[in-house]
């Protein structure tokens, strides 16, 4: 009973606090800034982070509003993430604590103070605090359409006379090409992302969905007749680190692919390879039906990691069924090549593509040889 009472008190305290903050009026000394944080080593931090700061020394306010929060303890966390219904939420923290956390992780923090009218500042302040309400603070995360950057973009665009500029350097190509620029020294992460993402990311970018592109967009935007960014400062500069890892490169992966092809002369290893490729294909196929993420729908990777490969080792004789299976698999591999001819996806997956073709050739060459011996 005491726990229930405590929860009720906490809930109503939160509502009162949100309402009180939303009703407060910022002084003429208030500043609103966008914070752009550098990339990190963890998978979730490879593309950086965006937050928004409200600073008013006259009112004793120095908050950072963060739309990139999630709870690892959420039941079925990974299943929800894959499906596309994982809830992210917004909260605020002290500016000093925010910067110290990123400095501890050796991630740069760049602050852009915005050139806003008093009315615009108050409107943004109100919207940020309204978003803390229990029925508004959570949102369904989408990798491109709804993330920590796009949520801040939306807040600003609601109060600016013209939207933040999107046609900035590096943001006028496809979503896939933009993402790949962040992974130039991380081949296996790049391979995984290009395998899992489908047709949508090959469309030309129309959104500011990554932090440093948003930073550029702000620098090229206007608020009426005035530049939107009043001042840009580097709050913390990350120290250079040895990011290059020799084994996480395209060339190392190519050499390993060649060695794996040699090993695939062994029928058992070749059979295991086909089963694994078919298993991956089945996974991608099922996820495509299961997930709500638009980024992974219509994924032609199932032509490369083909679920039909699972049956290849188990069809022993070159009969009518095996002939049709072979023709189908080869045609689908050709489709994969043609469909991705103008996409970076083909170059990135080329070692895997060539290995699959070569291993498939080995398999049917062996079957033909065995057929000749049996005559």
N, C-alpha and C positions, 0 to 999 in steps of 0.2 A: 504493500500500500504506500509506503514511504517513497519507493522508487517511482511509482506512478505519479505521485504528487510532485516529486522533484522534476520529472519529465514535463509535466504540465506547466510548472513554474518556468522551466527553461524555455519551453515553446512560446509562452506568452511574453517572456522577457525578450525573446528574439523579435517577435512581431512589434513590440513596443519600440525596441531599439531601431528597427528598420524604419518604422513610421516616423520616429523622432529625427533620424538622420535625414530622411527625405524632406522633412519640413524645415530643416535648418537652411539658413540663407548664407551663401558664401560671401565673404568680404571682397572688396575690390583688389585685395592683394592675392587672391586665389590664383593658382596655376593648375592647368591640366596638361599632363604629359603622357605620351605613349612610350613605354619601355620595350625595347627589343633586346632579347637575350640570345646569346650565341648558342651554337650547337654543342652537344655533349657526346659522351661515348656510349650511352645507353640507347637502345633502339628507339624508345619513345622520345628521346631528346636530339635525334639526328638532324632535325629540321629547325631547331630553335624554339623560341617561345615569345608570346606577346602578352603584355599586361598594360593597364592604364592607371596612372597615378593622379590623385587629387591632393594638392598641397595648399593649405591655407594657414599661414603662421598666425594670423589674427584670431582664428577660431580654434587653433590647436589641432588642426587636421593634417595628417600625412599618411594617407592610405594608398595601398596598391590593390586594385581589383583584378582578380585572377580568374579567368574562365576556363583554365586548363586543369581543373582538379577532378580526381576520380578516387574511388574507394576500392582498393585491392580486396577488401573483405566482402565485397558484394557477392552474394550467392551466385554460383555458376558464372564467375567473372569472365573466363575465357570464352565460354559458350556464348555469352551475351555480346562480347566484343566481336566475335566472328559473325554472329547473326546480325549485329548492327542495331541493337536496342540497349546498349550500355549507356547508363546515365552519367554524364559529366555535370559538374555544378560550378557555380561562381561563389567566391567568398573574398574577403579582403584581409590584408595583414599589414603590419607596420612596414613602412618603406625601408627602414634600416635593416630589419630582419630579412626582407625580401632580397635586398642587394647582397647582404652577407652570405645568404644561402648560395647564391649564384657565384659569388667570389670564391667560396669554399670549393665549389665544383669546377673552378677555373673556367667559367663561362662569362664572356663579355656582357656588359649591360650598357646600352646606349639609350639616352633619354632625349626625346624630342618634345620641347615645350610648344604647345599649340597656340597660335595667334587667334584667340576667340574673344567674342564680346562677352560682357557680363551675363547677358541673357543666355547665351549659348553654354557658358560654364555652368550656370545654375540648372539648365535643362539636362546636361550630361550628368551632373551630380545627382539629380533627382532620378534619372533613368537607372543609374548604377545602383542606387539604394533600393529602388523598387524591384530590381532584379534579385535582391536578396530575400524577398518574400518567399515563404515556404512553397507556394504554388507556382513560382516563376524561376527559382534559382537553378533548377535542373533542366538539362536539355539532352537530347539524343545525339551523341557524337557521330559526325560524318567526316571522313578523312579530308575531303575537299570542301564540302558545302557548309559544314558546321564544326568549327574548331576554335581554339583560343584566339586565333587571329581574325577569323571572319566575324566572330561575335563582337569584337572591338570595332571592326570596320562598320558593322551594322549600327552600333551605338552612335558613331560619329556621323555616318551618312544620314541619320534621322534628324540631325540638327544643322548640318551644313547646307548651304544653298545649292551646291553642286557636289556630286559624289567624289570620293577620293579617287585620284587618277590610277587607272589600272594598266594603261599601256606604257609600262616602264621597261627599262632594259632587262632582258632575261625573263620577262613575263608575257611575251607575245608569241611564244611557240606552244607546243602541246603540254598538257599537264605531265605526261610521262617524261618528256625531255627536261622539263624544269626540275622534277624530282631527281632525275639521274645526275644532274650537276652537283647535287649534294653528296653523292655516293661514289665519286670518282676513285677514291682509295679504298673502297669497301665493296669489292666485287660480289661477294656472296650475299651481302645484304641487298645489293642492286639486283642480283639474279632472283632472289626471293620475291622482292617487290614487283619485278617485271613479270614473274610467273603468275603471281596472285591477282594482279590488276588486269582488268579486261578492256573492252572497247572504249569506254567513256574517257579514260585518261589519254587517249590518242586524239581527243578533240582539242582545238585551240583554246588556250586559257582565256577566261573572261572574268576571273575572280582573283582578288588578292587573298590567297589562302595560306601563304607562307610568310613568316615574320619579316625576313629581310626584304622581301618584295613589297610588303606593306610599308616598311621604312622608306624605301625608294618612292613609293606612291605618295606618301605624305610630303616628301621633299619636293615633288613635282606638282603638288596640288595648291589650289587657291581657295581662300575664304573671302568670297566677293572679289574685291580688287587687291587684297593683301595676300602674300604668301601664307599658307596654312601653318608652316613651321616657323616659329619665332626664333628658336635657338636649338641647336643640337650639341649635346656634350656626351663624352664618353665617361660614364660613371665608374666603370671598371673595365680594364683591358686584360683579356686573358693572356697568359703567358704561352709562348709557342711550345708545342709538344710534338714528340715524334709520332705523327699520325700514320706514317707509312708502315704497313705490315706486309712483308714480302709474300706471305702465303695467301693473302686476301686480295690477289690481283688477277686480272684477266689472263695474263700469260702463264701464271702458275696453274690456274684452273685448266688452261689449254693443255699444258704438259701432263697434268693428272688425268685429263680426259684421254690423251694418247696412251698412257700407261694402262688405264682401265680398258681401253679397246684391246690391247695386247692380252690382258687377263681374260677378256671375253672370248678368246679362242677356246677356253675351257667351257664345255657345254653347261656345267653346273653353275658357274659364275654368270654365264650368259643368261641362263634361265632365271637366276635371282634378279639380274638387272631388269629383265622384262617384267617380272612380277612387281618389282618396286616401281617401275615407270607406270605400269597399269594401275597400281595402288594410288600413286599420286594423282593420276588422271581421274580415278574414281572419286578421290577426295575433292578435287577441284570441281568436278561435275556436281557432286552433292552440295557443296558449299554454294555453288551458283544458284541452286534451287532454294537453299535454306536461308541464305543471307539476305538482309535488307540493304546492304551496302551497294549502291549503284556502281561504285568503282570496280567491283569484281564480277559484275554481270556480263554476259556475252563474251566470255573469255575463250578465245580460240586455242588456248594452251592445251585443251583436251585433244587437239589434233597432234600435238607433240607428245604429251604424256597421255597416251591413248589407253583408255580402260581395256580395249581389246587385246593389249599386250599381255594381259593376265593369262589369256588362253593360249598364247603362242607356244609355251613349253609343253603344253599338255596335248597338243595335236601332233601325234607321232608320225603319221603318214601324209605324203603329199597327195591327198585325195581332193575331191571337189571342194570340201569345206575349207581345207587349208589354203587352197588356191584363192578362193574368194576372200578369206581372211587376209592373205598377203596383199592382194590387189587393193582391198579396202584401206588397209593401214598405209600403204605407199601413197595412195591418192590423197588421204587425209594429211600426210606429211607434206605433200606438194601444196595442198591448200594452205597449210600453216605458213609455208615459205611465201606464197603469193600474197596472202592477207597481211603479212607483216613486212612486205618488201620495203615500204617507205617508213617503217617504224624502227626506232632504236631497239625495240624488243628482239628483232631478228638477230642483230649483231651481238647483243648481250647473251642470248641463248644459243648462239651458233655452235659453240663447242658441244653442247648437249644435243643439238640437232644433228650434227655430223656424226657424233658417237652413236646415236640411235639409228641413223641410216646405215652406218657401217656394220653395226651389230646385227641389224636386221638382214643385211646382205650375207653375213657370216652364217646366220641361222638357216637361211634357205639354201645356201650353197652346201652346207652340211647335209641337209635333207636330200638334196639332189644326188650328192655323192653316195649316201646310204641307199638311195633308191637304185642307183646304178649297180651297186654291189649285190643287191638282192635279186637282180634279174638273172 
